[in-house]
Amino acid sequence: MGIERLPERDRPWVMRTYAGHSSAAASNALFRRNLDKGQTGLSVAFDLPTQTGYDPDAELARGEVGRVGVPVAHLGDMRALFDGIDLGRANTSMTINATAMWLLALYVTCAREHGVDLARLAGTTQNDIVKEYLSRGTHIFPPGPSLRLTTDTIAWTVAHCPRWNPVNICSYHLQEAGATPVQEVAFALATAIAVLDAVRDSGQVAPERFADVVARISFFVNASVRFVEETAKMRAFTAMWDRLTLERYGVRDASARRFRYGVQVNSLGLTEAQPENNVQRIVLEMLGVTLSRSARARAVQLPAWNEALGLPRPWDQQWSLRMQQVLAFESDLLEYPDLFEGSHVMDALVGGIVAGASAELERVLEMGGVVAAVESGYLKSALVASLAERRARMERGDDVVVGVNRFTATEPSPLNAFSIEQIDAAVEQAAVDSVARWRAERGDVSAALHSLRAAASRSDNLMDATLACVAAGVTTGEWAGALREVFGEYRAPTGLTATISAPAGDMDAVRARVRATAAELGTGRLRMLVGKPGLDGHSNGAEQIAVRARDAGFEVVYQGIRLTPAQIVAAAVEEDVDLVGLSVLSGSHLAAVASVLAGLRSAGLVDLPVVVGGIIPPDDAEALRSSGVARVFTPKDFAITNVVDELVTVVREAHRL
């Protein structure tokens, strides 16, 4: 019997690169170049102030503007971002969550100005706030109002933009935060249930149109280098989503029940050590979401090989795009039916994930659903514990990471590993000046903001009031600020109740040093403040240091993410700590650390040692040390027990012990 090919070759997935930085005009130029290179969709990265609802001149925005994405403060910025791009033909993914409704309203207004029929708009707003409480930390409002914003956006798009995906249930960051495949599937589906239940119960969509809601729910997943297991995970996701939407929501149309997902492969799994190895990691991870035809990604974006070092250059992004194009157009992958159909190995792997995820999903639902599981701290603690176990396996050498914990001898690289995209310091001031001009030249926005607050105080769908704010010239910070007045803000649980049973490294020796140092200082315990200044919400590293330091005998003070330098200094004074550890992954380390150091000196804590961790290039690390930072840790310092041991050394040096 001959091997049966497909009657015609499958159409490739949408190919994207995650892009945006410095300014709307610069990002627009990058988008155009990427489209000319064969990219078939846009994936917009917004900077942290935009994601968290601040204008460029806000205190918390200092040092963050244009760093990890493009700043969009008002309609003028959105016009510049998509200047010359046909929004009627574009497929645009926007990685935006707490302010998703606002950015969609800006995009819709631009499309209308271009004369585009809204029924033609295709793309995605990520709009999954649950995972922000657990991993990325760009949430603003409490869970209830946040879910309302998501619900209102879904209801509005189903009526007005039927090709738009109004939410992207995002398990990507759950995996980065520690989720096993079982947890990733279960927690993502629990989020999807919360969203669908909220839309159904809102009464905004007629029951006969609920299949249209289900059909527009998309997912955004992660894929690690364990690509066989990742293939099984995606097949499990597909099977469980089909069953869930049929049995819980009664969707009979099989096409509406299709599991639709996009993917970016594992950025946090990329290494600073021997970064050239990241190329093969990215390719293998891409296979996990493309090999299985019945569970193949609908859109793929790949990180760049040097992403562990800083912001990739356009050439680095081009390399990642070419990886997709070689697989799609040179290989024969798209010529065959599903490669795993009938495989007893794959069936067993899928069955195991389905069984485990079903049990975990039921546990979350018994707690009252995903929101209750967030508020209780269960989900965060589970992720921190899983990540701690994963890190311990790597540190013990049970899990091999080539070039990091094995095969570390290397030849000098011909690649300039530290040639990364640099953000001009003038970018932030230009954005500050731009938003000031915008406010000076627009009309009165008070009526639009009053209407928004009034609608938020009632049960109105907030999209119409938001569109009116866009038209009036309201800024991102003003829109979010008005809703903050009504909804309040939310600080999510930190997850530091997690423990690990077998930490890696010689913890007994570290514990002995901690006890001895505390005794020599005449204190009961060494006290360490872990702080995350600015808007960077990626707390995984800070939490792992905090958990391990606590296990070593430190008393750890950790107040969560998004703190001003003044709040960190106040905590250092109030808690009388022996050490301050700052974690910054957004690239704003120079400005953020300088502000904290200045505050500590003003408070008289000149000799209090400060250490810094993050994605920090060598020149910046030297600048930090020269400014008075005692140690700088980067991703190459993967052995956390050794890091904690070094923290004890820092305390001893500060006291000349």
Secondary structure, DSSP 8 states (H G I E B T S, - for coil): ------SS-----EEE-EE--S-HHHHHHHHHHHHHTT--SEEEEB-HHHHTT--TTSGGGTTTTTSSSB---SHHHHHHHTTT--TTT-EEEEE-STTHHHHHHHHHHHHHHTT--GGG-EEEE----HHIIIII----S-HHHHHHHHHHHHHHHHHH-TTEE-EEEE-HHHHHTT--HHHHHHHHHHHHHHHHHHHHHHT-S-GGGHHHHHHTEEEEE---S-HHHHHHHHHHHHHHHHHHHHHTT----TTTT---EEEE--GGG--SSSGGGHHHHHHHHHHHTTS-GGG--SEEE---TTTTTSS--HHHHHHHHHHHHIIIIISSGGGSS-TTTT-HHHHHHHHHHHHHHHHHHHHHHHTTSHHHHHHTTHHHHHHHHHHHHHHHHHHHTSS--BTTTB-------SS-TT------THHHHHHHHHHHHHHHHS---HHHHHHHHHHHHTT--THHHHHHHHHHT--HHHHHHHHHHHH--------TT---SS-SS-HHHHHHHHHHHHHHHT-SS-EEEEE-BTT----HHHHHHHHHHHHHT-EEEE--S-B-HHHHHHHHHHHT-SEEEEEE-SS-HHHHHHHHHHHHHHTT-TT--EEEEES--HHHHHHHHHTT-SEEE-TT---HHHHHHHHHHHHHHHTT-
